[in-house]
Amino acid sequence: MSIPERCSRFAQSRDKALDLFARKGFGQVGMRELATYLGLTPGSLYHHYPSKQHLLLDLIEELYEELLTTVRLIEQSPDNGVNTLQVIIRAHLNLYREMPLHFRLAERDSCCLNEEQQLRVSHLREQYERQLLVALGYRTRLTPHRLQAAGHAIASLLSSAPSWLAQRTLDDQDRDELMEDLMMGAIERLLATRHSRTHGLQASVA
């Protein structure tokens, strides 16, 4: 088997593993069951991943790398009078549509990783949250802890909100427009409130 064929087969195996984890729950899948489901021998699976946690980590890291790349590209793009928050929301909705199972695993099963792996995911998420604030042009004199909390709140909303209407009988356009309105309102409110509180405090001190 050629290298491209092996790479293609390996990518297909990852996609199947993602589907199995999302459908059954990561904790309910053993390595032998996973290998059988993928059509591999346990030894072949262990050759690529020492444990199923390593495979889960790989899938979650893939999601955060996509999120980081998406936000960085938006931050580096020329403004052209476009609402950056709206662009970010639409990009997240599109990414959720492309990678719904990755989002589900990251939200539901990150706790199954070991301590070192959870720390790696935490660092990636913090990078993503900081990049979101940079892309949004969020500059205040908030304490680092409050600023970090704001980034975490915005990131959590962007990642979880698209699933709220998943079971509703709406076409993609109606669903996206509704989610865009909801998230725009919530995030703009957060940014405006933080901004006004900061300036109010500065004025009172002056």
N, C-alpha and C positions, 0 to 999 in steps of 0.2 A: 504494500500500500504506500502510495507517495505521501510526502509531507503535507501537501494541500489537502489530500483526502483524509489523512489522520486529523488534521486541524478541524476540518469540516465535521467529522464524526464526533470529535471532542466537543465542539460547540453545540451540536445537536444533543449530546448527552447532558450538557449543562442546562439546556432549555427544558429537557424532560425532567431533570432533577428539580428544577425550579417549579415546574407544574406539580410534581408529586409533593414537595414540601408545602406548597401553598394550599393544595387540596386536602391533604391528610393532616397537616400540622407537623412541623419539624420534629417535635418530640416523639411523634408516633412512628417515625421511619427509622429503621435500623440500617446499618451499612450493608448487611447481606440482602435485605429487601431492596435497598437502593440499587445495588449492583445488578440484581436480577431484573429489576424494572428497566435498567439501562441496557440490558443485554451484555453485561460485562462480567468477568470473573471478579470476585472480591479482591484478588491480588492485583488485577489491572486497575481497579478503582483506587486501591491504596497507593498504587504507584503515582497517581496524580494528586491524591488528597490523603494525608495521614489519618484524617477523621472527617466525619460529616460536618463538624463545626468549621473546618477549614474551607469546605465548599460553601457553606452558608456565609462565611466571612467574605469570600470571593464575590458572591452574588450581591451582598449588601454594599461592598466597596464599589462595585460596578455602578450601582445606583448613585452613590454620592459623587463619584467621579463625573458621571453624566450631569448631575445637578450643578456641580462646580463649573464644569465647562460651559454649560448653558448660561449661567449667570455672568461668568467672566466675558463671554462673547457679547452679551447685552451691554455690559458695563463699558466695553471697549468700542462699541459701535457709535457712530455719530448720532446725535440727538434728533436732528431734523424735525423738532417740534413734536415728537411723539411722546406720549405719556409712558415713562419708563416702567412705572408700576403695572400699567396695563399690559405692556410687552412681557414683563416677567410672569404675570398671571397666565397669560395665554401660552407662554412657553411651558409653564408647569402643567397646564391642562393637556397640552400635546404630549408631553413626556409621560404623564400619567396614563394616557391612552395607549402609548407604546409599551410601557413597562409596569402595568398594574400589579403583577405578581411580585416584582421587586419591591414596590412600595409596601405591599402587604407583609412581606417577609421582614422588611426593616422595622415596621411598626410593631409587629406581633412577636417576632422570634429573636430579636437582637439579644434578649435576656438569656438565650440558650448558649451564647458564646462564652468562652472562658474569660477571666478577668483581663488578660493581656489583649485579647481580641476585642473586647468591649471598649477598652481604652483606645484602640486604633480607630474604631468606628466613632467614638466620641470626639476624637481629634478631627476626623474628617467632617463630622457634622458641624463642629465649631468653626472650621474653615469656611464651610458653606454658609453658615449664619453670618459670619463677618463679611463675606463677599456680598451677601444680599444687602446688608446695610450700606456698603460702599456703592453698590450699583444704584441704590435708591437715593444716594446723596444724603444719607442720614448723618448729620453733624450736629451734635449738641454737647453740652457740658455735663451730661449725665455721668454718674459714677460708672466705672467699668462693669460692675455687677448689674446695674440697671440696664446698661447698654446691651450686655450679653443676654439679659432676660428678654429685651425687646426683639433681638434677632432670633432668639429661640421661639418666641411666640409667633412671629411672622412665618418662620420656616415651618413650624408645626401646622399652621393654618393652611399654607400652600400645599403641604404634603397630604394632609388628611381630608380637607374639604372636598376634593373631587370624588371621594367615595360616598359622600352623603346622599347623592341622588342616583347612585348606580342602579338601584332597583326601580326607579321611577320610569314611567313610559314617556320619555321625552327623546326627541331626536338630538343628535350631537350638538347642533347649533343652538337649540333652545336650552339644553343643559349647560353648555359653555357660557351662554349669555347670562343665565341666572347665577351661575357660580362666579362669573366675573363681577357682576354687580355686588354680590354678597361679600366677596373678598376685597374688592376695591373699597367698599364702605368701611369694612372692619379695619383694614390696614391704614387707610387714610385717617380714620378716627384715632388710631393708636399714634401715628406719627404727629398729627396735629395736636393731640392732647399732650404728648411729651414735649413738643416744641413750645406750646403755650405755657405749660407749667414751668419749664426752664426759664423762659423769658420773664414770667411773672415773678419768679424767685429772684432773678437778677435785678429786676426793677425795685422790688421791696428792699433788697439789700442796699441798693444804691440810694 
